Amino acid sequence: MSMALVQREDKTRIDELSAAVAARRFRGVTYFVPPGLEWVEEDSPAGAVHVADMGVSLRFDDLTFNVAWSMNGFNEGLAVATDPVDPLFFGRSAVAVDASAIPPWPSRLGHAVEGISWAWHQPGDDCPELLWAVRFDFGVTGSAVIALGEVDDGTPRYMPDSLLVLFDENLARSYVIPAGESSSWGA
């Protein structure tokens, strides 16, 4: 999958993306998975993390915030877009799975985004600093971190062509990658 990666140096775009979701009420979430694969809640340990595979769409009152993994040579990170999004944003044949009713998402429904944080990494010496994780804070109901990775024996580990959604703050703070400057919790 190849699309525009979010680069740390593009401060205008980062500010626009942050402003796009600030104070908006969260209404639902969709995961995008490969065809033939059904998202199974049991794949994720104790609701602390969900394996979202190809992409995540967070729905707000009047906006959808879309996140997908993207690779272009050694540049690997997150691509982010708001409505409208190209149908191929999540991959050639991604299948949408509504995850809004899967815990712990229901506790966040109707709550506004109180903050957004970004986590960066530099995957190679000649690569720019790229987004690898983004955190949405929903106040007292908790946070959700969308990050590159997969789950191996119940533990998140770096994988540039898969996405995780982490709900447990301690788990998100402990999830670090070799080229990252911070944990998936971000700054």
C-alpha positions as CSV (number, residue, x, y, z in Angstrom):
1,M,0.0,0.0,0.0
2,S,1.4,3.4,-0.9
3,M,-0.1,6.8,-0.1
4,A,0.9,10.1,1.4
5,L,2.7,9.5,4.8
6,V,2.4,12.1,7.5
7,Q,5.8,13.7,8.0
8,R,6.8,15.6,11.1
9,E,8.1,18.6,9.1
10,D,4.6,19.2,7.7
11,K,3.4,21.2,10.7
12,T,0.6,22.9,8.8
13,R,-1.0,19.5,7.9
14,I,-0.5,18.2,11.4
15,D,-2.2,21.3,12.9
16,E,-5.1,20.9,10.4
17,L,-5.6,17.3,11.3
18,S,-5.5,18.0,15.0
19,A,-8.0,20.9,14.6
20,A,-10.3,18.7,12.5
21,V,-11.1,16.4,15.4
22,A,-10.8,18.8,18.3
23,A,-13.9,18.8,20.5
24,R,-15.9,16.7,18.0
25,R,-18.1,14.0,19.4
26,F,-17.1,10.4,18.6
27,R,-19.9,8.4,16.9
28,G,-18.4,5.1,15.7
29,V,-15.4,3.2,14.4
30,T,-14.7,0.9,11.4
31,Y,-11.8,-1.5,11.0
32,F,-10.6,-2.5,7.6
33,V,-9.3,-6.1,7.2
34,P,-8.2,-8.3,4.3
35,P,-10.8,-10.1,2.3
36,G,-11.6,-13.6,3.7
37,L,-10.5,-12.6,7.2
38,E,-13.1,-11.8,9.7
39,W,-12.2,-9.6,12.6
40,V,-12.5,-11.7,15.8
41,E,-12.5,-10.0,19.2
42,E,-10.7,-13.0,20.7
43,D,-7.6,-12.1,18.6
44,S,-7.0,-9.2,21.0
45,P,-5.9,-9.8,24.6
46,A,-8.4,-8.7,27.3
47,G,-9.7,-5.8,25.3
48,A,-6.5,-3.8,25.9
49,V,-5.6,-3.9,22.2
50,H,-7.4,-4.6,18.9
51,V,-5.7,-5.8,15.8
52,A,-7.2,-3.5,13.1
53,D,-5.1,-4.8,10.1
54,M,-5.4,-2.5,7.2
55,G,-7.1,0.6,8.5
56,V,-9.3,2.5,11.0
57,S,-12.0,5.1,10.4
58,L,-13.2,7.1,13.4
59,R,-16.6,8.7,12.7
60,F,-17.5,12.0,14.3
61,D,-20.6,14.2,13.9
62,D,-19.6,15.7,10.6
63,L,-16.2,14.1,9.8
64,T,-14.5,10.8,9.4
65,F,-10.8,10.5,10.4
66,N,-9.1,7.7,8.4
67,V,-5.8,6.0,9.3
68,A,-4.0,3.4,7.2
69,W,-0.5,2.0,7.1
70,S,1.6,3.0,4.2
71,M,5.0,2.1,2.8
72,N,7.1,3.7,0.1
73,G,10.5,2.0,0.0
74,F,12.1,2.4,3.5
75,N,9.5,5.0,4.4
76,E,6.9,3.3,6.5
77,G,4.3,5.0,8.7
78,L,0.7,6.1,9.0
79,A,-1.3,7.9,6.3
80,V,-4.1,10.0,7.5
81,A,-7.0,11.5,5.6
82,T,-10.4,13.1,6.4
83,D,-13.5,12.9,4.3
84,P,-13.7,12.3,1.4
85,V,-11.2,9.4,1.1
86,D,-10.3,7.4,-2.0
87,P,-11.8,3.9,-1.9
88,L,-8.3,2.5,-2.3
89,F,-7.1,4.3,0.8
90,F,-7.3,1.1,2.9
91,G,-6.1,-1.2,0.2
92,R,-7.4,-2.8,-3.0
93,S,-10.0,-5.1,-1.4
94,A,-10.3,-4.1,2.2
95,V,-13.4,-5.3,4.0
96,A,-15.1,-2.9,6.4
97,V,-16.0,-4.2,9.9
98,D,-18.0,-2.0,12.2
99,A,-16.2,-2.2,15.6
100,S,-18.4,0.4,17.4
101,A,-20.0,-2.1,19.7
102,I,-16.8,-4.0,20.6
103,P,-15.5,-3.1,24.1
104,P,-14.0,-0.7,25.0
105,W,-15.3,1.5,22.1
106,P,-18.9,1.8,23.5
107,S,-17.7,3.7,26.5
108,R,-16.2,6.4,24.2
109,L,-19.3,6.9,22.0
110,G,-20.8,10.4,22.3
111,H,-17.7,11.8,24.0
112,A,-15.7,14.6,22.5
113,V,-12.0,14.4,21.6
114,E,-10.2,16.4,24.3
115,G,-6.7,16.0,22.8
116,I,-4.7,14.3,20.1
117,S,-1.0,13.3,20.3
118,W,1.5,12.1,17.7
119,A,4.4,9.7,17.9
120,W,7.2,9.8,15.3
121,H,10.0,7.5,14.1
122,Q,12.7,7.6,11.5
123,P,12.8,4.2,9.8
124,G,16.1,4.8,8.1
125,D,19.0,7.2,8.0
126,D,17.9,8.9,4.9
127,C,14.2,8.8,5.8
128,P,12.1,11.7,7.1
129,E,10.5,11.5,10.6
130,L,7.2,9.8,10.0
131,L,4.0,9.2,12.0
132,W,3.8,5.7,13.5
133,A,1.1,6.3,16.2
134,V,-1.6,8.7,17.0
135,R,-3.5,9.0,20.3
136,F,-7.1,10.3,20.8
137,D,-8.0,11.4,24.3
138,F,-11.7,11.1,25.2
139,G,-11.5,12.5,28.7
140,V,-12.7,10.3,31.6
141,T,-13.6,7.4,29.2
142,G,-10.0,6.9,28.3
143,S,-7.8,7.1,25.1
144,A,-7.3,5.1,22.0
145,V,-4.0,4.8,20.3
146,I,-3.7,3.7,16.6
147,A,-0.2,2.4,15.9
148,L,1.8,0.4,13.4
149,G,2.1,-3.2,14.8
150,E,0.7,-6.6,15.5
151,V,0.1,-8.7,18.6
152,D,2.5,-11.6,19.3
153,D,1.7,-13.8,22.3
154,G,-0.4,-10.9,23.8
155,T,2.3,-8.3,23.3
156,P,2.4,-5.5,20.7
157,R,5.4,-5.6,18.4
158,Y,6.4,-3.5,15.5
159,M,5.1,-4.5,12.0
160,P,4.9,-1.8,9.4
161,D,2.0,-3.3,7.4
162,S,-0.5,-3.8,10.2
163,L,-2.4,-1.6,12.7
164,L,-3.2,-1.9,16.3
165,V,-5.6,0.1,18.5
166,L,-4.4,0.2,22.1
167,F,-6.7,1.2,24.9
168,D,-4.6,0.5,28.0
169,E,-2.4,3.5,28.9
170,N,0.3,1.4,30.5
171,L,0.5,-0.9,27.4
172,A,0.6,2.1,25.1
173,R,3.3,3.8,27.1
174,S,5.4,0.6,27.1
175,Y,5.0,-0.1,23.4
176,V,8.1,1.3,21.8
177,I,9.7,0.6,18.4
178,P,13.5,0.7,17.6
179,A,13.3,3.8,15.4
180,G,10.8,5.7,17.5
181,E,11.6,8.7,19.6
182,S,8.8,7.9,22.0
183,S,6.3,5.2,22.9
184,S,3.0,4.9,21.0
185,W,1.5,7.1,23.7
186,G,3.3,10.0,22.0
187,A,4.3,13.4,23.4
